[in-house]
């Protein structure tokens, strides 16, 4: 981000996101999951700035959301 905070952390292969990634939001919340050929895949977990699990979203191999769970925590 312009203020120097980390926006995302992961590996690019041939210009595409691959493997485990963490993505950080300006409000301190963040999410963790996997990419395959630049497409979200599998389970992505979303956390608040205190590290409490907020929700998870599961994606199929096409990057389509197939399951969602929300903890109700903010």
N, CA, C, O and CB atoms as a CASP TS submission, in Angstrom:
PFRMAT TS
TARGET T0000
AUTHOR 0000-0000-0000
METHOD Language model
MODEL 1
PARENT N/A
ATOM      1  N   UNK     1       0.834  -1.186   0.000  1.00  0.00           N
ATOM      2  CA  UNK     1       0.000   0.000   0.000  1.00  0.00           C
ATOM      3  C   UNK     1       0.877   1.247   0.000  1.00  0.00           C
ATOM      4  O   UNK     1       2.051   1.161   0.362  1.00  0.00           O
ATOM      5  CB  UNK     1      -0.948  -0.001   1.213  1.00  0.00           C
ATOM      6  N   UNK     2       0.347   2.402  -0.395  1.00  0.00           N
ATOM      7  CA  UNK     2       1.152   3.634  -0.443  1.00  0.00           C
ATOM      8  C   UNK     2       1.794   4.008   0.892  1.00  0.00           C
ATOM      9  O   UNK     2       2.851   4.638   0.917  1.00  0.00           O
ATOM     10  CB  UNK     2       0.294   4.775  -0.907  1.00  0.00           C
ATOM     11  N   UNK     3       1.150   3.615   2.018  1.00  0.00           N
ATOM     12  CA  UNK     3       1.715   3.965   3.322  1.00  0.00           C
ATOM     13  C   UNK     3       2.782   2.980   3.802  1.00  0.00           C
ATOM     14  O   UNK     3       3.294   3.109   4.914  1.00  0.00           O
ATOM     15  CB  UNK     3       0.612   4.044   4.344  1.00  0.00           C
ATOM     16  N   UNK     4       3.116   1.993   2.960  1.00  0.00           N
ATOM     17  CA  UNK     4       4.177   1.053   3.306  1.00  0.00           C
ATOM     18  C   UNK     4       3.706  -0.257   3.906  1.00  0.00           C
ATOM     19  O   UNK     4       4.516  -1.167   4.089  1.00  0.00           O
ATOM     20  CB  UNK     4       5.098   1.694   4.245  1.00  0.00           C
ATOM     21  N   UNK     5       2.420  -0.385   4.220  1.00  0.00           N
ATOM     22  CA  UNK     5       1.911  -1.646   4.760  1.00  0.00           C
ATOM     23  C   UNK     5       1.889  -2.715   3.671  1.00  0.00           C
ATOM     24  O   UNK     5       1.692  -2.418   2.493  1.00  0.00           O
ATOM     25  CB  UNK     5       0.496  -1.456   5.354  1.00  0.00           C
ATOM     26  N   UNK     6       2.096  -3.960   4.087  1.00  0.00           N
ATOM     27  CA  UNK     6       2.092  -5.089   3.167  1.00  0.00           C
ATOM     28  C   UNK     6       0.679  -5.338   2.646  1.00  0.00           C
ATOM     29  O   UNK     6      -0.267  -5.410   3.431  1.00  0.00           O
ATOM     30  CB  UNK     6       2.645  -6.353   3.856  1.00  0.00           C
ATOM     31  N   UNK     7       0.531  -5.469   1.338  1.00  0.00           N
ATOM     32  CA  UNK     7      -0.770  -5.719   0.718  1.00  0.00           C
ATOM     33  C   UNK     7      -1.016  -7.208   0.498  1.00  0.00           C
ATOM     34  O   UNK     7      -2.119  -7.699   0.737  1.00  0.00           O
ATOM     35  CB  UNK     7      -0.869  -4.978  -0.609  1.00  0.00           C
ATOM     36  N   UNK     8       0.010  -7.928   0.043  1.00  0.00           N
ATOM     37  CA  UNK     8      -0.139  -9.361  -0.212  1.00  0.00           C
ATOM     38  C   UNK     8       1.219 -10.029  -0.147  1.00  0.00           C
ATOM     39  O   UNK     8       2.259  -9.391  -0.311  1.00  0.00           O
ATOM     40  CB  UNK     8      -0.805  -9.618  -1.584  1.00  0.00           C
ATOM     41  N   UNK     9       1.183 -11.340   0.098  1.00  0.00           N
ATOM     42  CA  UNK     9       2.411 -12.104   0.210  1.00  0.00           C
ATOM     43  C   UNK     9       2.190 -13.462  -0.431  1.00  0.00           C
ATOM     44  O   UNK     9       1.304 -14.212  -0.021  1.00  0.00           O
ATOM     45  CB  UNK     9       2.854 -12.248   1.690  1.00  0.00           C
ATOM     46  N   UNK    10       2.990 -13.778  -1.431  1.00  0.00           N
ATOM     47  CA  UNK    10       2.867 -15.049  -2.121  1.00  0.00           C
ATOM     48  C   UNK    10       3.866 -15.113  -3.258  1.00  0.00           C
ATOM     49  O   UNK    10       4.753 -14.268  -3.372  1.00  0.00           O
ATOM     50  CB  UNK    10       1.442 -15.253  -2.643  1.00  0.00           C
ATOM     51  N   UNK    11       3.715 -16.119  -4.092  1.00  0.00           N
ATOM     52  CA  UNK    11       4.667 -16.368  -5.175  1.00  0.00           C
ATOM     53  C   UNK    11       3.972 -16.219  -6.524  1.00  0.00           C
ATOM     54  O   UNK    11       2.857 -16.700  -6.729  1.00  0.00           O
ATOM     55  CB  UNK    11       5.293 -17.776  -5.043  1.00  0.00           C
ATOM     56  N   UNK    12       4.663 -15.540  -7.434  1.00  0.00           N
ATOM     57  CA  UNK    12       4.222 -15.475  -8.829  1.00  0.00           C
ATOM     58  C   UNK    12       5.088 -16.423  -9.644  1.00  0.00           C
ATOM     59  O   UNK    12       6.310 -16.427  -9.493  1.00  0.00           O
ATOM     60  CB  UNK    12       4.306 -14.013  -9.392  1.00  0.00           C
ATOM     61  N   UNK    13       4.477 -17.223 -10.500  1.00  0.00           N
ATOM     62  CA  UNK    13       5.202 -18.073 -11.443  1.00  0.00           C
ATOM     63  C   UNK    13       4.658 -17.738 -12.828  1.00  0.00           C
ATOM     64  O   UNK    13       3.460 -17.860 -13.084  1.00  0.00           O
ATOM     65  CB  UNK    13       5.036 -19.622 -11.101  1.00  0.00           C
ATOM     66  N   UNK    14       5.544 -17.320 -13.706  1.00  0.00           N
ATOM     67  CA  UNK    14       5.137 -16.890 -15.054  1.00  0.00           C
ATOM     68  C   UNK    14       4.036 -15.830 -15.001  1.00  0.00           C
ATOM     69  O   UNK    14       3.111 -15.842 -15.812  1.00  0.00           O
ATOM     70  CB  UNK    14       4.655 -18.096 -15.874  1.00  0.00           C
ATOM     71  N   UNK    15       4.147 -14.907 -14.030  1.00  0.00           N
ATOM     72  CA  UNK    15       3.201 -13.804 -13.917  1.00  0.00           C
ATOM     73  C   UNK    15       1.871 -14.141 -13.282  1.00  0.00           C
ATOM     74  O   UNK    15       0.974 -13.299 -13.247  1.00  0.00           O
ATOM     75  CB  UNK    15       2.953 -13.256 -15.237  1.00  0.00           C
ATOM     76  N   UNK    16       1.720 -15.372 -12.773  1.00  0.00           N
ATOM     77  CA  UNK    16       0.465 -15.786 -12.155  1.00  0.00           C
ATOM     78  C   UNK    16       0.677 -16.157 -10.696  1.00  0.00           C
ATOM     79  O   UNK    16       1.712 -16.716 -10.333  1.00  0.00           O
ATOM     80  CB  UNK    16      -0.144 -16.966 -12.916  1.00  0.00           C
ATOM     81  N   UNK    17      -0.314 -15.841  -9.855  1.00  0.00           N
ATOM     82  CA  UNK    17      -0.265 -16.243  -8.451  1.00  0.00           C
ATOM     83  C   UNK    17      -0.333 -17.768  -8.385  1.00  0.00           C
ATOM     84  O   UNK    17      -1.141 -18.405  -9.062  1.00  0.00           O
ATOM     85  CB  UNK    17      -1.432 -15.589  -7.628  1.00  0.00           C
ATOM     86  N   UNK    18       0.537 -18.329  -7.552  1.00  0.00           N
ATOM     87  CA  UNK    18       0.558 -19.786  -7.372  1.00  0.00           C
ATOM     88  C   UNK    18       0.796 -20.124  -5.905  1.00  0.00           C
ATOM     89  O   UNK    18       1.591 -19.474  -5.228  1.00  0.00           O
ATOM     90  CB  UNK    18       1.652 -20.439  -8.261  1.00  0.00           C
ATOM     91  N   UNK    19       0.100 -21.143  -5.428  1.00  0.00           N
ATOM     92  CA  UNK    19       0.329 -21.647  -4.078  1.00  0.00           C
ATOM     93  C   UNK    19      -0.284 -20.773  -2.998  1.00  0.00           C
ATOM     94  O   UNK    19      -1.246 -20.043  -3.236  1.00  0.00           O
ATOM     95  CB  UNK    19       1.794 -21.778  -3.831  1.00  0.00           C
ATOM     96  N   UNK    20       0.295 -20.864  -1.799  1.00  0.00           N
ATOM     97  CA  UNK    20      -0.234 -20.173  -0.612  1.00  0.00           C
ATOM     98  C   UNK    20      -0.046 -18.665  -0.715  1.00  0.00           C
ATOM     99  O   UNK    20       1.017 -18.180  -1.101  1.00  0.00           O
ATOM    100  CB  UNK    20       0.449 -20.694   0.658  1.00  0.00           C
ATOM    101  N   UNK    21      -1.108 -17.930  -0.359  1.00  0.00           N
ATOM    102  CA  UNK    21      -1.079 -16.471  -0.370  1.00  0.00           C
ATOM    103  C   UNK    21      -1.748 -15.923   0.869  1.00  0.00           C
ATOM    104  O   UNK    21      -2.662 -16.537   1.419  1.00  0.00           O
ATOM    105  CB  UNK    21      -1.756 -15.921  -1.624  1.00  0.00           C
ATOM    106  N   UNK    22      -1.288 -14.762   1.304  1.00  0.00           N
ATOM    107  CA  UNK    22      -1.954 -13.975   2.329  1.00  0.00           C
ATOM    108  C   UNK    22      -2.204 -12.600   1.730  1.00  0.00           C
ATOM    109  O   UNK    22      -1.329 -12.021   1.086  1.00  0.00           O
ATOM    110  CB  UNK    22      -1.101 -13.888   3.653  1.00  0.00           C
ATOM    111  N   UNK    23      -3.406 -12.087   1.948  1.00  0.00           N
ATOM    112  CA  UNK    23      -3.782 -10.770   1.441  1.00  0.00           C
ATOM    113  C   UNK    23      -4.271  -9.931   2.614  1.00  0.00           C
ATOM    114  O   UNK    23      -5.095 -10.379   3.411  1.00  0.00           O
ATOM    115  CB  UNK    23      -4.881 -10.877   0.327  1.00  0.00           C
ATOM    116  N   UNK    24      -3.755  -8.712   2.711  1.00  0.00           N
ATOM    117  CA  UNK    24      -4.006  -7.849   3.858  1.00  0.00           C
ATOM    118  C   UNK    24      -4.828  -6.633   3.447  1.00  0.00           C
ATOM    119  O   UNK    24      -4.605  -6.053   2.384  1.00  0.00           O
ATOM    120  CB  UNK    24      -2.685  -7.406   4.496  1.00  0.00           C
ATOM    121  N   UNK    25      -5.777  -6.252   4.294  1.00  0.00           N
ATOM    122  CA  UNK    25      -6.641  -5.103   4.046  1.00  0.00           C
ATOM    123  C   UNK    25      -6.187  -3.921   4.893  1.00  0.00           C
ATOM    124  O   UNK    25      -5.532  -4.106   5.918  1.00  0.00           O
ATOM    125  CB  UNK    25      -8.116  -5.449   4.347  1.00  0.00           C
ATOM    126  N   UNK    26      -6.527  -2.718   4.473  1.00  0.00           N
ATOM    127  CA  UNK    26      -6.078  -1.521   5.184  1.00  0.00           C
ATOM    128  C   UNK    26      -6.660  -1.411   6.590  1.00  0.00           C
ATOM    129  O   UNK    26      -6.106  -0.692   7.422  1.00  0.00           O
ATOM    130  CB  UNK    26      -6.443  -0.291   4.393  1.00  0.00           C
ATOM    131  N   UNK    27      -7.769  -2.108   6.877  1.00  0.00           N
ATOM    132  CA  UNK    27      -8.357  -2.061   8.222  1.00  0.00           C
ATOM    133  C   UNK    27      -7.716  -3.068   9.178  1.00  0.00           C
ATOM    134  O   UNK    27      -8.129  -3.173  10.333  1.00  0.00           O
ATOM    135  CB  UNK    27      -9.853  -2.321   8.141  1.00  0.00           C
ATOM    136  N   UNK    28      -6.705  -3.810   8.703  1.00  0.00           N
ATOM    137  CA  UNK    28      -6.011  -4.782   9.550  1.00  0.00           C
ATOM    138  C   UNK    28      -6.518  -6.199   9.400  1.00  0.00           C
ATOM    139  O   UNK    28      -5.877  -7.133   9.883  1.00  0.00           O
ATOM    140  CB  UNK    28      -6.126  -4.378  10.973  1.00  0.00           C
ATOM    141  N   UNK    29      -7.649  -6.385   8.747  1.00  0.00           N
ATOM    142  CA  UNK    29      -8.144  -7.737   8.502  1.00  0.00           C
ATOM    143  C   UNK    29      -7.327  -8.363   7.367  1.00  0.00           C
ATOM    144  O   UNK    29      -6.653  -7.656   6.619  1.00  0.00           O
ATOM    145  CB  UNK    29      -9.672  -7.722   8.151  1.00  0.00           C
ATOM    146  N   UNK    30      -7.391  -9.678   7.245  1.00  0.00           N
ATOM    147  CA  UNK    30      -6.600 -10.361   6.222  1.00  0.00           C
ATOM    148  C   UNK    30      -7.210 -11.710   5.896  1.00  0.00           C
ATOM    149  O   UNK    30      -8.061 -12.213   6.631  1.00  0.00           O
ATOM    150  CB  UNK    30      -5.147 -10.534   6.681  1.00  0.00           C
ATOM    151  N   UNK    31      -6.770 -12.295   4.787  1.00  0.00           N
ATOM    152  CA  UNK    31      -7.240 -13.612   4.374  1.00  0.00           C
ATOM    153  C   UNK    31      -6.072 -14.451   3.878  1.00  0.00           C
ATOM    154  O   UNK    31      -5.047 -13.941   3.427  1.00  0.00           O
ATOM    155  CB  UNK    31      -8.317 -13.491   3.282  1.00  0.00           C
ATOM    156  N   UNK    32      -6.271 -15.744   3.980  1.00  0.00           N
ATOM    157  CA  UNK    32      -5.227 -16.706   3.600  1.00  0.00           C
ATOM    158  C   UNK    32      -5.863 -17.824   2.795  1.00  0.00           C
ATOM    159  O   UNK    32      -6.934 -18.325   3.135  1.00  0.00           O
ATOM    160  CB  UNK    32      -4.494 -17.279   4.855  1.00  0.00           C
ATOM    161  N   UNK    33      -5.173 -18.210   1.706  1.00  0.00           N
ATOM    162  CA  UNK    33      -5.659 -19.305   0.887  1.00  0.00           C
ATOM    163  C   UNK    33      -4.664 -19.636  -0.208  1.00  0.00           C
ATOM    164  O   UNK    33      -3.497 -19.248  -0.141  1.00  0.00           O
ATOM    165  CB  UNK    33      -7.014 -18.964   0.285  1.00  0.00           C
ATOM    166  N   UNK    34      -5.132 -20.355  -1.214  1.00  0.00           N
ATOM    167  CA  UNK    34      -4.264 -20.814  -2.301  1.00  0.00           C
ATOM    168  C   UNK    34      -4.774 -20.352  -3.660  1.00  0.00           C
ATOM    169  O   UNK    34      -5.972 -20.206  -3.898  1.00  0.00           O
ATOM    170  CB  UNK    34      -4.151 -22.334  -2.281  1.00  0.00           C
ATOM    171  N   UNK    35      -3.803 -20.131  -4.533  1.00  0.00           N
ATOM    172  CA  UNK    35      -4.086 -19.839  -5.935  1.00  0.00           C
ATOM    173  C   UNK    35      -3.503 -20.951  -6.793  1.00  0.00           C
ATOM    174  O   UNK    35      -2.481 -21.546  -6.452  1.00  0.00           O
ATOM    175  CB  UNK    35      -3.507 -18.453  -6.353  1.00  0.00           C
ATOM    176  N   UNK    36      -4.160 -21.218  -7.896  1.00  0.00           N
ATOM    177  CA  UNK    36      -3.613 -22.105  -8.916  1.00  0.00           C
ATOM    178  C   UNK    36      -3.837 -21.417 -10.254  1.00  0.00           C
ATOM    179  O   UNK    36      -4.976 -21.196 -10.664  1.00  0.00           O
ATOM    180  CB  UNK    36      -4.282 -23.540  -8.875  1.00  0.00           C
ATOM    181  N   UNK    37      -2.751 -21.083 -10.928  1.00  0.00           N
ATOM    182  CA  UNK    37      -2.813 -20.362 -12.200  1.00  0.00           C
ATOM    183  C   UNK    37      -3.638 -19.081 -12.084  1.00  0.00           C
ATOM    184  O   UNK    37      -4.464 -18.778 -12.945  1.00  0.00           O
ATOM    185  CB  UNK    37      -3.400 -21.261 -13.287  1.00  0.00           C
ATOM    186  N   UNK    38      -3.396 -18.327 -10.993  1.00  0.00           N
ATOM    187  CA  UNK    38      -4.004 -17.016 -10.765  1.00  0.00           C
ATOM    188  C   UNK    38      -5.485 -17.084 -10.396  1.00  0.00           C
ATOM    189  O   UNK    38      -6.175 -16.065 -10.438  1.00  0.00           O
ATOM    190  CB  UNK    38      -3.839 -16.167 -11.991  1.00  0.00           C
ATOM    191  N   UNK    39      -5.989 -18.280 -10.034  1.00  0.00           N
ATOM    192  CA  UNK    39      -7.398 -18.468  -9.668  1.00  0.00           C
ATOM    193  C   UNK    39      -7.455 -18.977  -8.231  1.00  0.00           C
ATOM    194  O   UNK    39      -6.749 -19.918  -7.868  1.00  0.00           O
ATOM    195  CB  UNK    39      -8.118 -19.466 -10.648  1.00  0.00           C
ATOM    196  N   UNK    40      -8.306 -18.342  -7.413  1.00  0.00           N
ATOM    197  CA  UNK    40      -8.479 -18.834  -6.036  1.00  0.00           C
ATOM    198  C   UNK    40      -9.002 -20.264  -6.073  1.00  0.00           C
ATOM    199  O   UNK    40      -9.844 -20.621  -6.897  1.00  0.00           O
ATOM    200  CB  UNK    40      -9.452 -17.916  -5.227  1.00  0.00           C
ATOM    201  N   UNK    41      -8.475 -21.076  -5.147  1.00  0.00           N
ATOM    202  CA  UNK    41      -8.841 -22.490  -5.122  1.00  0.00           C
ATOM    203  C   UNK    41      -8.853 -22.981  -3.684  1.00  0.00           C
ATOM    204  O   UNK    41      -8.065 -22.519  -2.860  1.00  0.00           O
ATOM    205  CB  UNK    41      -7.865 -23.334  -5.980  1.00  0.00           C
ATOM    206  N   UNK    42      -9.736 -23.908  -3.385  1.00  0.00           N
ATOM    207  CA  UNK    42      -9.788 -24.503  -2.055  1.00  0.00           C
ATOM    208  C   UNK    42     -10.359 -23.539  -1.032  1.00  0.00           C
ATOM    209  O   UNK    42     -11.154 -22.658  -1.362  1.00  0.00           O
ATOM    210  CB  UNK    42      -8.408 -24.951  -1.625  1.00  0.00           C
ATOM    211  N   UNK    43      -9.939 -23.720   0.223  1.00  0.00           N
ATOM    212  CA  UNK    43     -10.495 -22.939   1.326  1.00  0.00           C
ATOM    213  C   UNK    43      -9.705 -21.665   1.571  1.00  0.00           C
ATOM    214  O   UNK    43      -8.479 -21.695   1.679  1.00  0.00           O
ATOM    215  CB  UNK    43     -10.530 -23.772   2.592  1.00  0.00           C
ATOM    216  N   UNK    44     -10.408 -20.557   1.658  1.00  0.00           N
ATOM    217  CA  UNK    44      -9.833 -19.266   2.026  1.00  0.00           C
ATOM    218  C   UNK    44     -10.420 -18.869   3.371  1.00  0.00           C
ATOM    219  O   UNK    44     -11.638 -18.849   3.548  1.00  0.00           O
ATOM    220  CB  UNK    44     -10.116 -18.172   0.934  1.00  0.00           C
ATOM    221  N   UNK    45      -9.542 -18.552   4.315  1.00  0.00           N
ATOM    222  CA  UNK    45      -9.975 -18.133   5.648  1.00  0.00           C
ATOM    223  C   UNK    45      -9.764 -16.629   5.802  1.00  0.00           C
ATOM    224  O   UNK    45      -8.728 -16.092   5.409  1.00  0.00           O
ATOM    225  CB  UNK    45      -9.204 -18.910   6.752  1.00  0.00           C
ATOM    226  N   UNK    46     -10.749 -15.965   6.373  1.00  0.00           N
ATOM    227  CA  UNK    46     -10.722 -14.521   6.571  1.00  0.00           C
ATOM    228  C   UNK    46     -10.680 -14.223   8.067  1.00  0.00           C
ATOM    229  O   UNK    46     -11.448 -14.799   8.838  1.00  0.00           O
ATOM    230  CB  UNK    46     -11.953 -13.843   5.904  1.00  0.00           C
ATOM    231  N   UNK    47      -9.789 -13.327   8.478  1.00  0.00           N
ATOM    232  CA  UNK    47      -9.566 -13.006   9.886  1.00  0.00           C
ATOM    233  C   UNK    47      -9.728 -11.514  10.131  1.00  0.00           C
ATOM    234  O   UNK    47      -9.510 -10.701   9.233  1.00  0.00           O
ATOM    235  CB  UNK    47      -8.173 -13.465  10.328  1.00  0.00           C
ATOM    236  N   UNK    48     -10.115 -11.158  11.361  1.00  0.00           N
ATOM    237  CA  UNK    48     -10.125  -9.744  11.708  1.00  0.00           C
ATOM    238  C   UNK    48      -8.717  -9.336  12.141  1.00  0.00           C
ATOM    239  O   UNK    48      -7.811 -10.170  12.163  1.00  0.00           O
ATOM    240  CB  UNK    48     -11.166  -9.449  12.833  1.00  0.00           C
ATOM    241  N   UNK    49      -8.527  -8.059  12.485  1.00  0.00           N
ATOM    242  CA  UNK    49      -7.179  -7.587  12.813  1.00  0.00           C
ATOM    243  C   UNK    49      -6.621  -8.225  14.075  1.00  0.00           C
ATOM    244  O   UNK    49      -5.410  -8.190  14.293  1.00  0.00           O
ATOM    245  CB  UNK    49      -7.183  -6.090  12.971  1.00  0.00           C
ATOM    246  N   UNK    50      -7.486  -8.815  14.926  1.00  0.00           N
ATOM    247  CA  UNK    50      -7.035  -9.510  16.134  1.00  0.00           C
ATOM    248  C   UNK    50      -6.690 -10.969  15.869  1.00  0.00           C
ATOM    249  O   UNK    50      -6.227 -11.672  16.767  1.00  0.00           O
ATOM    250  CB  UNK    50      -8.099  -9.428  17.207  1.00  0.00           C
ATOM    251  N   UNK    51      -6.915 -11.429  14.633  1.00  0.00           N
ATOM    252  CA  UNK    51      -6.607 -12.806  14.277  1.00  0.00           C
ATOM    253  C   UNK    51      -7.741 -13.788  14.498  1.00  0.00           C
ATOM    254  O   UNK    51      -7.540 -14.995  14.362  1.00  0.00           O
ATOM    255  CB  UNK    51      -5.437 -13.253  15.042  1.00  0.00           C
ATOM    256  N   UNK    52      -8.928 -13.302  14.834  1.00  0.00           N
ATOM    257  CA  UNK    52     -10.083 -14.193  15.010  1.00  0.00           C
ATOM    258  C   UNK    52     -10.684 -14.530  13.653  1.00  0.00           C
ATOM    259  O   UNK    52     -10.841 -13.663  12.793  1.00  0.00           O
ATOM    260  CB  UNK    52     -11.154 -13.540  15.928  1.00  0.00           C
ATOM    261  N   UNK    53     -11.014 -15.796  13.477  1.00  0.00           N
ATOM    262  CA  UNK    53     -11.598 -16.263  12.221  1.00  0.00           C
ATOM    263  C   UNK    53     -12.981 -15.641  12.029  1.00  0.00           C
ATOM    264  O   UNK    53     -13.866 -15.805  12.869  1.00  0.00           O
ATOM    265  CB  UNK    53     -11.691 -17.813  12.200  1.00  0.00           C
ATOM    266  N   UNK    54     -13.154 -14.933  10.929  1.00  0.00           N
ATOM    267  CA  UNK    54     -14.432 -14.313  10.604  1.00  0.00           C
ATOM    268  C   UNK    54     -15.290 -15.206   9.739  1.00  0.00           C
ATOM    269  O   UNK    54     -16.486 -15.363   9.986  1.00  0.00           O
ATOM    270  CB  UNK    54     -14.212 -12.996   9.910  1.00  0.00           C
ATOM    271  N   UNK    55     -14.676 -15.795   8.717  1.00  0.00           N
ATOM    272  CA  UNK    55     -15.427 -16.622   7.777  1.00  0.00           C
ATOM    273  C   UNK    55     -14.460 -17.457   6.961  1.00  0.00           C
ATOM    274  O   UNK    55     -13.254 -17.212   6.950  1.00  0.00           O
ATOM    275  CB  UNK    55     -16.314 -15.754   6.852  1.00  0.00           C
ATOM    276  N   UNK    56     -15.009 -18.440   6.283  1.00  0.00           N
ATOM    277  CA  UNK    56     -14.222 -19.115   5.254  1.00  0.00           C
ATOM    278  C   UNK    56     -15.085 -19.265   4.013  1.00  0.00           C
ATOM    279  O   UNK    56     -16.311 -19.362   4.072  1.00  0.00           O
ATOM    280  CB  UNK    56     -13.708 -20.505   5.749  1.00  0.00           C
ATOM    281  N   UNK    57     -14.399 -19.277   2.911  1.00  0.00           N
ATOM    282  CA  UNK    57     -15.031 -19.443   1.614  1.00  0.00           C
ATOM    283  C   UNK    57     -14.276 -20.549   0.903  1.00  0.00           C
ATOM    284  O   UNK    57     -13.045 -20.547   0.878  1.00  0.00           O
ATOM    285  CB  UNK    57     -15.031 -18.106   0.781  1.00  0.00           C
ATOM    286  N   UNK    58     -15.001 -21.492   0.329  1.00  0.00           N
ATOM    287  CA  UNK    58     -14.368 -22.572  -0.430  1.00  0.00           C
ATOM    288  C   UNK    58     -14.646 -22.349  -1.913  1.00  0.00           C
ATOM    289  O   UNK    58     -15.774 -22.074  -2.323  1.00  0.00           O
ATOM    290  CB  UNK    58     -14.889 -23.977   0.033  1.00  0.00           C
ATOM    291  N   UNK    59     -13.569 -22.479  -2.711  1.00  0.00           N
ATOM    292  CA  UNK    59     -13.652 -22.277  -4.161  1.00  0.00           C
ATOM    293  C   UNK    59     -13.356 -23.590  -4.878  1.00  0.00           C
ATOM    294  O   UNK    59     -12.541 -24.387  -4.414  1.00  0.00           O
ATOM    295  CB  UNK    59     -12.666 -21.168  -4.626  1.00  0.00           C
ATOM    296  N   UNK    60     -14.019 -23.810  -6.010  1.00  0.00           N
ATOM    297  CA  UNK    60     -13.705 -24.973  -6.829  1.00  0.00           C
ATOM    298  C   UNK    60     -12.519 -24.638  -7.734  1.00  0.00           C
ATOM    299  O   UNK    60     -11.971 -23.539  -7.641  1.00  0.00           O
ATOM    300  CB  UNK    60     -14.941 -25.414  -7.670  1.00  0.00           C
ATOM    301  N   UNK    61     -12.122 -25.545  -8.590  1.00  0.00           N
ATOM    302  CA  UNK    61     -10.939 -25.355  -9.432  1.00  0.00           C
ATOM    303  C   UNK    61     -11.128 -24.276 -10.499  1.00  0.00           C
ATOM    304  O   UNK    61     -10.164 -23.862 -11.142  1.00  0.00           O
ATOM    305  CB  UNK    61     -10.577 -26.658 -10.097  1.00  0.00           C
ATOM    306  N   UNK    62     -12.364 -23.823 -10.685  1.00  0.00           N
ATOM    307  CA  UNK    62     -12.630 -22.744 -11.639  1.00  0.00           C
ATOM    308  C   UNK    62     -12.668 -21.381 -10.955  1.00  0.00           C
ATOM    309  O   UNK    62     -12.893 -20.362 -11.608  1.00  0.00           O
ATOM    310  CB  UNK    62     -13.948 -22.996 -12.363  1.00  0.00           C
ATOM    311  N   UNK    63     -12.444 -21.361  -9.628  1.00  0.00           N
ATOM    312  CA  UNK    63     -12.488 -20.112  -8.883  1.00  0.00           C
ATOM    313  C   UNK    63     -13.886 -19.691  -8.477  1.00  0.00           C
ATOM    314  O   UNK    63     -14.098 -18.551  -8.063  1.00  0.00           O
ATOM    315  CB  UNK    63     -11.868 -19.033  -9.686  1.00  0.00           C
ATOM    316  N   UNK    64     -14.843 -20.602  -8.593  1.00  0.00           N
ATOM    317  CA  UNK    64     -16.224 -20.316  -8.231  1.00  0.00           C
ATOM    318  C   UNK    64     -16.462 -20.657  -6.762  1.00  0.00           C
ATOM    319  O   UNK    64     -16.038 -21.712  -6.291  1.00  0.00           O
ATOM    320  CB  UNK    64     -17.197 -21.102  -9.132  1.00  0.00           C
ATOM    321  N   UNK    65     -17.132 -19.776  -6.050  1.00  0.00           N
ATOM    322  CA  UNK    65     -17.449 -20.007  -4.644  1.00  0.00           C
ATOM    323  C   UNK    65     -18.464 -21.146  -4.547  1.00  0.00           C
ATOM    324  O   UNK    65     -19.521 -21.101  -5.177  1.00  0.00           O
ATOM    325  CB  UNK    65     -18.002 -18.709  -3.972  1.00  0.00           C
ATOM    326  N   UNK    66     -18.132 -22.172  -3.749  1.00  0.00           N
ATOM    327  CA  UNK    66     -19.030 -23.321  -3.618  1.00  0.00           C
ATOM    328  C   UNK    66     -19.507 -23.534  -2.179  1.00  0.00           C
ATOM    329  O   UNK    66     -20.429 -24.314  -1.941  1.00  0.00           O
ATOM    330  CB  UNK    66     -18.334 -24.575  -4.114  1.00  0.00           C
ATOM    331  N   UNK    67     -18.885 -22.847  -1.224  1.00  0.00           N
ATOM    332  CA  UNK    67     -19.293 -22.988   0.171  1.00  0.00           C
ATOM    333  C   UNK    67     -18.870 -21.736   0.921  1.00  0.00           C
ATOM    334  O   UNK    67     -17.842 -21.133   0.613  1.00  0.00           O
ATOM    335  CB  UNK    67     -18.676 -24.267   0.822  1.00  0.00           C
ATOM    336  N   UNK    68     -19.675 -21.350   1.913  1.00  0.00           N
ATOM    337  CA  UNK    68     -19.407 -20.146   2.669  1.00  0.00           C
ATOM    338  C   UNK    68     -19.831 -20.358   4.108  1.00  0.00           C
ATOM    339  O   UNK    68     -20.860 -20.980   4.373  1.00  0.00           O
ATOM    340  CB  UNK    68     -20.130 -18.936   2.056  1.00  0.00           C
ATOM    341  N   UNK    69     -19.043 -19.846   5.037  1.00  0.00           N
ATOM    342  CA  UNK    69     -19.382 -19.884   6.461  1.00  0.00           C
ATOM    343  C   UNK    69     -18.979 -18.575   7.089  1.00  0.00           C
ATOM    344  O   UNK    69     -17.882 -18.081   6.830  1.00  0.00           O
ATOM    345  CB  UNK    69     -18.692 -21.073   7.179  1.00  0.00           C
ATOM    346  N   UNK    70     -19.837 -17.996   7.909  1.00  0.00           N
ATOM    347  CA  UNK    70     -19.570 -16.725   8.574  1.00  0.00           C
ATOM    348  C   UNK    70     -19.741 -16.928  10.069  1.00  0.00           C
ATOM    349  O   UNK    70     -20.755 -17.468  10.511  1.00  0.00           O
ATOM    350  CB  UNK    70     -20.513 -15.594   8.048  1.00  0.00           C
ATOM    351  N   UNK    71     -18.751 -16.498  10.857  1.00  0.00           N
ATOM    352  CA  UNK    71     -18.784 -16.687  12.302  1.00  0.00           C
ATOM    353  C   UNK    71     -19.694 -15.701  13.013  1.00  0.00           C
ATOM    354  O   UNK    71     -20.128 -15.968  14.134  1.00  0.00           O
ATOM    355  CB  UNK    71     -17.402 -16.573  12.857  1.00  0.00           C
ATOM    356  N   UNK    72     -19.994 -14.564  12.387  1.00  0.00           N
ATOM    357  CA  UNK    72     -20.771 -13.524  13.044  1.00  0.00           C
ATOM    358  C   UNK    72     -19.896 -12.575  13.839  1.00  0.00           C
ATOM    359  O   UNK    72     -20.395 -11.565  14.336  1.00  0.00           O
ATOM    360  CB  UNK    72     -21.802 -14.142  13.947  1.00  0.00           C
ATOM    361  N   UNK    73     -18.601 -12.864  13.976  1.00  0.00           N
ATOM    362  CA  UNK    73     -17.652 -11.985  14.667  1.00  0.00           C
ATOM    363  C   UNK    73     -17.278 -10.859  13.712  1.00  0.00           C
ATOM    364  O   UNK    73     -17.200 -11.057  12.499  1.00  0.00           O
ATOM    365  CB  UNK    73     -16.372 -12.773  15.145  1.00  0.00           C
ATOM    366  N   UNK    74     -17.053  -9.699  14.265  1.00  0.00           N
ATOM    367  CA  UNK    74     -16.590  -8.557  13.446  1.00  0.00           C
ATOM    368  C   UNK    74     -15.200  -8.167  13.828  1.00  0.00           C
ATOM    369  O   UNK    74     -14.641  -7.232  13.255  1.00  0.00           O
ATOM    370  CB  UNK    74     -17.520  -7.353  13.594  1.00  0.00           C
TER
END
